[in-house]
C-alpha cells in the first residue's frame, strides 16, 4: 500500500507535468495563425529548442548542488505558470484593443515561460527516480507505468482545450489555452512542495560542460558515432514541424465551403486538436512494439522504420483532407507518428548506451538530445516556417485555393526531405556488432519511456 501511494503521487506529478504542455503545444500554432501571427508561428516552436540547449543544464546544476530537486521543480513551474498566464493576458488584451496579436507583446513572455518549463521535463524524471530509490523501488520496472500517465495527461489536456468552450468558442481558439497551461503549472508548483525531499549533492563535481554534454563531442572522433549524431540532428529537423503547423493546416479546411459543409459537416476540420491527439495515443502504444521489433530487425532496422514513418507522417498530410476518404489519410498520419517518434528516440538511446563507456553515457545521452531536440528541431522549425510554409502558404495575396495547394506542397517537401535522410542513413550507417550488452538492452527496451510527447 505504501508503494502504491508513492506511485499514485508520482503518476499525478507526471500527469500534471505533461498536461501543462498539452494545453497549448498543439493548438497554439492554429490560434496564432488565425490572429495575425501566421508568418511568426515557427518562432514560438523554435524557441523551445533554443532554450533546451542551455536551460535544462543550468537548472539541473542548481538542483544537484543548491536547491532540492522537488523545490527546484516547484520554483520552475511557479515562474513558467506566471509567465504563461501573462502571455494569455497580453494575447487577450491585444485582440480586444487591436483586433490582432502583436508579436513583441506575447513572444518575450512566452519565451520566459518555456525557458523555465523545458527544464522541468528532466527534473520531473529526476524527482521520480530519487523518490523511487528512497522507497527501495526499481526505476526500471516501476517508473514506466508512472511515466505513461504523462502521456495520458497530455492527451487529456488536448481533449479539454478542443471540446471545452469559453464564451462562443472553444479553448483551442482562444487565449484561454495559455491560462489553462499556466493554472495547471501553478497547481503543479504547489503539489511539488508535498513530494518527498530530494537531497542536494553540494560536492557534486558536474560542470556546465558536463551538463551540456560538451565533453561528449569527443565521440565525434569515432566515425560511426559522428555519423549517428549527424543523422540524429538531420532527423531532429522533423520533430516540431507537425506540432507547429498540424492544427493550423487541419483547421484551414474549415475556411473552404467544400470541407466546412462536407463530411460530418466539417467536424474534423473544426476539431484539429482532437485529431492530432491520436498521435499521442499511438505514441504510447508503439512503445510496446519496440522490444519485438528490436529483436526481429535490429537497431538499424528500427531506426529506418522511424525514418520512413516520418516520410509517411508528412506524405499522408500532403494528400489528406478533412472530407472522406481524405480524413483517413490524416488519421493514418497520426497513427504512424508513434513509430516515427518512439522508434528513433528509444532505439537511438539504446545505441548511444551501447557504444559509450559507462563514464560517458550520461553526457552522451545529453548530446543525443542536444542534437535532436535542440539543434535539429530548432533548425528544422526555422527552415520549415521561414522558407517553406511562409513561402507557399503565408505569402501575401494568396487565394484560399492557392493556400491549400501550398499546404499540400509544403507537406510533400517535408516528406521528400525525410525520404532523402532515410535513404542516406540506409546507405551510410553501419549497424554495430553485438557487444554483449545488446540483448540486455533490448530486453529492457519496453521499460524505456519516450522523452517527449
C-alpha positions in Angstrom: 0.0 0.0 0.0 2.9 2.3 0.8 4.4 1.7 -2.6 1.0 2.2 -4.3 0.7 5.6 -2.6 4.2 6.6 -3.9 3.3 5.5 -7.4 0.0 7.4 -7.3 1.7 10.6 -6.2 4.4 10.4 -8.8 1.8 9.5 -11.5 -0.1 12.6 -10.5 3.1 14.7 -10.9 3.7 13.3 -14.4 0.0 13.7 -15.4 0.2 17.4 -14.5 3.7 17.9 -15.9 2.6 17.0 -19.4 -0.9 18.4 -19.2 0.8 21.8 -18.8 2.4 21.2 -22.2 -0.6 19.6 -23.9 -2.8 22.5 -23.1 -1.2 24.7 -25.8 1.5 22.9 -27.8 -0.8 21.5 -30.5 -3.4 24.2 -30.7 -1.1 27.3 -30.3 0.0 27.4 -33.9 -3.6 27.4 -35.2 -4.6 30.1 -32.7 -1.6 32.4 -33.5 -2.0 31.9 -37.3 -5.7 32.9 -37.2 -5.0 36.0 -35.1 -2.3 37.8 -37.1 0.9 35.8 -36.4 0.8 33.3 -39.2 4.3 34.1 -40.5 5.8 34.1 -37.0 4.4 30.8 -35.7 7.6 29.0 -36.3 9.4 31.2 -33.7 7.2 30.0 -30.9 8.2 26.5 -31.6 11.8 27.2 -32.4 12.4 28.9 -29.1 11.6 25.7 -27.3 14.6 24.0 -28.9 16.8 27.1 -28.3 16.1 27.3 -24.6 16.6 23.5 -24.4 20.2 23.8 -25.4 21.2 25.7 -22.2 18.4 26.0 -19.6 17.9 22.3 -18.6 21.7 22.0 -17.9 21.7 25.2 -15.8 18.6 24.2 -13.8 20.0 20.7 -13.4 23.1 22.0 -11.8 21.0 24.2 -9.4 19.0 21.1 -8.4 22.1 19.0 -7.9 24.0 21.5 -5.8 21.9 24.0 -4.0 18.1 23.6 -4.2 16.4 20.2 -3.7 15.0 18.9 -7.0 11.4 18.9 -5.9 11.8 22.6 -4.7 13.5 23.5 -8.0 10.7 21.8 -9.9 8.2 23.8 -7.9 10.0 27.1 -8.5 10.3 26.5 -12.2 6.6 25.7 -12.6 5.8 28.8 -10.5 7.7 31.0 -12.9 6.6 29.2 -16.0 3.0 29.4 -15.0 3.1 33.1 -14.1 4.7 33.9 -17.4 2.3 31.7 -19.4 -0.7 33.4 -17.7 0.9 36.8 -18.6 1.2 35.6 -22.2 -2.5 34.8 -22.2 -3.4 38.2 -20.7 -1.3 40.0 -23.4 -2.8 38.0 -26.2 -6.3 38.7 -24.9 -5.6 42.4 -24.5 -4.1 42.7 -28.0 -7.2 41.1 -29.5 -9.5 43.3 -27.5 -7.7 46.5 -28.3 -6.1 45.9 -31.8 -8.1 43.0 -33.2 -4.8 41.1 -33.7 -1.9 39.7 -31.6 1.3 41.7 -31.6 4.5 39.5 -31.7 6.5 41.8 -29.4 3.8 41.7 -26.7 3.5 38.0 -26.3 6.7 36.4 -27.6 9.0 37.6 -24.8 6.6 36.4 -22.1 6.1 33.1 -23.8 9.9 32.6 -24.2 10.3 33.3 -20.5 7.7 30.7 -19.7 9.1 27.9 -21.9 12.6 28.7 -20.6 11.5 27.6 -17.2 9.2 24.9 -18.3 11.5 22.9 -20.6 13.9 22.0 -17.7 11.0 20.6 -15.7 10.7 17.6 -18.1 14.1 16.3 -17.0 13.6 17.5 -13.4 10.3 15.6 -13.1 12.2 12.4 -14.1 15.0 13.1 -11.6 12.4 13.6 -8.8 10.7 10.4 -9.7 13.9 8.4 -9.8 15.1 9.9 -6.5 11.8 9.1 -4.7 11.6 5.6 -6.1 15.2 4.9 -4.9 14.4 6.3 -1.5 11.4 3.9 -1.2 13.5 1.0 -2.3 11.6 0.6 -5.6 13.0 -0.1 -9.1 13.4 2.8 -11.6 13.5 0.2 -14.4 10.2 -1.6 -13.6 8.3 0.9 -11.5 8.9 4.1 -13.5 7.5 3.3 -17.0 3.9 2.8 -15.7 4.2 6.1 -13.8 5.6 7.9 -16.9 2.7 6.7 -19.1 0.4 9.0 -17.0 2.4 11.9 -18.5 1.2 10.9 -22.0 -2.3 10.5 -20.5 -2.1 14.0 -19.1 -1.0 15.4 -22.4 -3.9 13.8 -24.2 -6.5 14.9 -21.6 -5.3 18.5 -21.9 -5.6 18.3 -25.7 -9.1 17.0 -25.4 -10.0 19.6 -22.8 -8.9 22.5 -24.9 -10.5 21.0 -28.0 -14.0 20.4 -26.6 -14.5 22.9 -23.7 -16.0 26.2 -24.7 -15.2 29.7 -23.4 -17.9 32.1 -24.4 -18.7 31.4 -28.1 -15.6 29.5 -28.9 -13.5 26.5 -27.7 -10.3 27.0 -25.7 -8.2 25.9 -28.6 -9.2 29.0 -30.5 -8.6 31.4 -27.6 -6.0 32.8 -25.2 -7.6 30.5 -22.6 -5.2 27.8 -23.7 -2.4 29.8 -22.2 -4.4 30.4 -19.0 -5.2 26.7 -18.8 -1.5 25.8 -19.1 -0.5 28.5 -16.6 -3.0 27.4 -14.0 -2.0 23.8 -14.3 1.6 24.8 -13.9 0.8 26.7 -10.7 -1.1 23.7 -9.4 1.9 21.5 -10.0 4.2 24.1 -8.3 2.1 23.7 -5.2 1.8 20.0 -5.5 5.6 19.6 -5.8 6.0 21.1 -2.3 4.2 18.0 -0.9 6.6 15.5 -2.5 9.4 13.8 -0.6 12.6 15.7 -0.3 15.3 15.0 -2.9 18.6 15.9 -1.2 21.2 18.1 -2.9 24.7 16.9 -3.6 26.8 20.0 -2.6 30.0 18.3 -3.5 28.8 17.3 -7.0 31.6 17.9 -9.5 29.5 18.0 -12.6 30.4 21.1 -14.6 28.4 23.1 -17.1 30.4 21.4 -19.8 29.4 18.0 -18.4 25.8 19.0 -18.1 25.6 20.3 -21.6 27.3 17.2 -23.0 30.1 19.3 -24.5 32.8 16.8 -23.5 30.8 14.1 -25.2 31.6 15.9 -28.5 34.8 13.9 -28.3 32.7 11.0 -29.5 32.8 12.6 -33.0 36.3 11.3 -33.3 34.8 7.9 -33.8 33.4 7.7 -37.4 30.4 5.6 -36.5 29.3 7.9 -33.7 29.9 11.0 -35.8 27.6 9.6 -38.5 25.0 8.6 -35.9 24.9 12.1 -34.3 24.8 13.9 -37.6 21.8 11.8 -38.7 20.2 12.4 -35.3 20.4 16.1 -36.0 19.0 15.6 -39.5 16.1 13.6 -38.2 15.6 16.1 -35.4 14.7 18.6 -38.1 11.4 16.9 -38.4 10.4 16.8 -34.8 8.5 20.1 -34.3 7.1 20.6 -37.8 3.7 19.0 -37.2 3.4 20.5 -33.7 3.9 23.9 -35.3 1.6 23.6 -38.3 -0.5 20.5 -38.0 -3.5 22.1 -36.3 -3.3 25.2 -38.5 -3.4 23.0 -41.6 -6.3 20.9 -40.4 -8.3 24.0 -39.3 -7.7 25.6 -42.7 -10.2 23.3 -44.3 -13.0 24.9 -42.2 -12.5 28.0 -44.3 -13.4 26.2 -47.5 -17.1 25.5 -48.2 -16.4 22.2 -49.8 -15.0 20.9 -46.5 -16.8 23.0 -43.9 -20.1 21.6 -45.3 -18.7 18.3 -46.3 -18.1 15.0 -44.4 -19.7 15.2 -41.0 -20.4 18.9 -41.6 -16.8 19.7 -41.2 -16.4 18.2 -37.8 -12.8 17.0 -38.3 -11.7 20.5 -39.6 -13.2 22.1 -36.5 -11.6 19.7 -34.1 -7.9 19.6 -35.1 -6.5 19.3 -31.6 -8.6 16.1 -31.1 -7.4 14.7 -34.4 -3.8 15.3 -33.6 -4.3 13.8 -30.1 -4.4 10.4 -31.9 -0.7 10.9 -32.4 0.0 10.8 -28.7 -2.2 7.8 -28.2 -0.3 6.0 -30.9 3.0 7.0 -29.3 2.0 5.4 -26.0 1.0 2.1 -27.7 4.0 1.9 -30.1 6.4 1.7 -27.1 5.1 -1.8 -26.6 6.2 -2.8 -30.1 9.8 -1.8 -29.7 11.2 -4.9 -28.0 9.8 -7.2 -30.6 11.0 -5.0 -33.5 14.5 -4.7 -32.0 14.8 -8.4 -31.6 13.5 -9.0 -35.2 15.0 -6.2 -37.2 17.9 -4.9 -35.1 18.7 -1.3 -34.2 19.4 -0.1 -37.8 16.1 -1.7 -38.9 14.1 0.0 -36.2 15.8 3.4 -36.9 14.9 3.0 -40.6 11.3 2.2 -39.6 11.3 5.5 -37.7 12.7 7.5 -40.7 10.3 6.0 -43.2 7.5 6.6 -40.7 8.4 10.3 -40.9 8.0 10.1 -44.7 4.5 8.7 -44.2 3.7 11.2 -41.4 4.4 14.1 -43.8 3.3 12.4 -47.0 -0.1 11.4 -45.7 -0.7 15.0 -44.5 0.3 16.1 -48.1 -2.5 14.0 -49.7 -5.1 14.2 -46.9 -8.0 16.5 -46.2 -11.0 16.6 -43.8 -13.5 15.0 -46.1 -13.9 11.3 -46.7 -11.7 9.4 -47.6 -9.1 12.2 -47.2 -9.5 12.3 -43.4 -8.4 8.6 -43.3 -5.0 9.7 -44.5 -4.8 12.3 -41.7 -5.7 9.6 -39.2 -3.1 7.2 -40.6 -0.5 10.0 -40.4 -1.3 10.4 -36.7 -1.0 6.6 -36.1 2.4 6.3 -37.8 3.6 9.2 -35.6 4.0 6.7 -32.8 6.6 4.8 -34.8 8.2 7.9 -36.2 8.8 9.4 -32.7 9.3 6.4 -30.4 11.3 4.1 -32.5 14.1 6.6 -33.1 14.2 8.0 -29.6 14.2 4.7 -27.8 16.5 2.8 -30.2 18.8 5.8 -30.5 19.1 5.9 -26.8 20.0 2.2 -26.7 22.6 2.7 -29.5 24.2 5.5 -27.6 24.3 3.5 -24.4 25.8 0.5 -26.2 28.5 2.5 -27.9 29.8 4.6 -25.0 31.8 3.8 -21.8 29.8 4.0 -18.5 31.6 7.2 -17.5 30.4 8.9 -20.8 26.9 7.6 -21.0 25.1 10.4 -19.3 26.9 13.1 -21.3 26.5 11.1 -24.5 22.7 10.9 -23.9 22.7 14.6 -23.3 24.5 15.1 -26.6 21.9 12.9 -28.4 19.1 15.0 -27.0 21.0 18.2 -27.9 21.5 17.1 -31.5 17.8 16.1 -31.9 15.6 18.2 -29.7 17.9 21.2 -29.5 19.9 21.9 -32.7 18.0 19.7 -35.1 14.5 20.7 -34.0 15.4 24.4 -33.9 17.0 24.5 -37.4 14.1 22.4 -38.8 11.4 24.7 -37.4 13.1 27.8 -38.6 13.6 26.4 -42.2 10.1 24.9 -42.3 8.5 28.1 -41.3 10.5 30.8 -42.9 11.5 29.0 -46.2 8.6 26.7 -46.9 5.3 27.5 -45.1 5.7 31.3 -45.3 6.5 31.0 -49.0 3.9 28.5 -50.1 1.1 29.3 -47.6 1.5 32.5 -45.7 2.7 34.8 -48.6 0.6 37.9 -49.0 -2.1 37.9 -51.7 -2.6 34.1 -52.0 -6.2 32.9 -52.5 -7.6 30.1 -50.4 -7.2 27.7 -53.2 -3.5 28.7 -53.6 -3.0 28.3 -49.9 -4.5 24.9 -49.9 -2.1 23.9 -52.8 0.7 25.5 -50.7 -0.1 23.4 -47.7 0.0 20.1 -49.7 3.2 21.2 -51.4 4.8 22.1 -48.0 4.0 18.6 -46.5 5.3 16.8 -49.6 8.5 18.9 -49.4 8.9 17.7 -45.8 8.2 14.1 -46.8 10.8 14.4 -49.6 13.4 15.7 -47.1 12.6 12.8 -44.7 12.9 10.3 -47.6 16.4 11.6 -48.6 17.6 11.4 -45.0 16.2 7.8 -44.7 17.9 6.7 -47.9 21.2 8.2 -46.9 21.0 6.6 -43.5 20.3 3.2 -45.1 23.4 3.6 -47.3 25.9 5.2 -44.9 25.1 3.9 -41.4 26.5 0.6 -40.4 24.8 -1.4 -37.7 27.1 -2.2 -34.7 28.1 -5.7 -33.9 26.6 -7.3 -30.8 28.9 -6.3 -27.9 27.3 -8.5 -25.3 25.1 -5.7 -24.0 22.7 -5.6 -26.9 20.4 -8.4 -25.7 20.2 -7.0 -22.2 19.3 -3.5 -23.6 16.7 -4.9 -25.9 15.1 -6.9 -23.1 14.8 -3.6 -21.1 13.6 -1.6 -24.1 10.0 -1.9 -23.1 10.9 -0.2 -19.8 12.3 2.9 -21.5 9.8 5.7 -21.7 9.6 8.3 -24.5 11.3 11.6 -23.7 8.7 13.8 -25.3 5.1 13.8 -26.1 
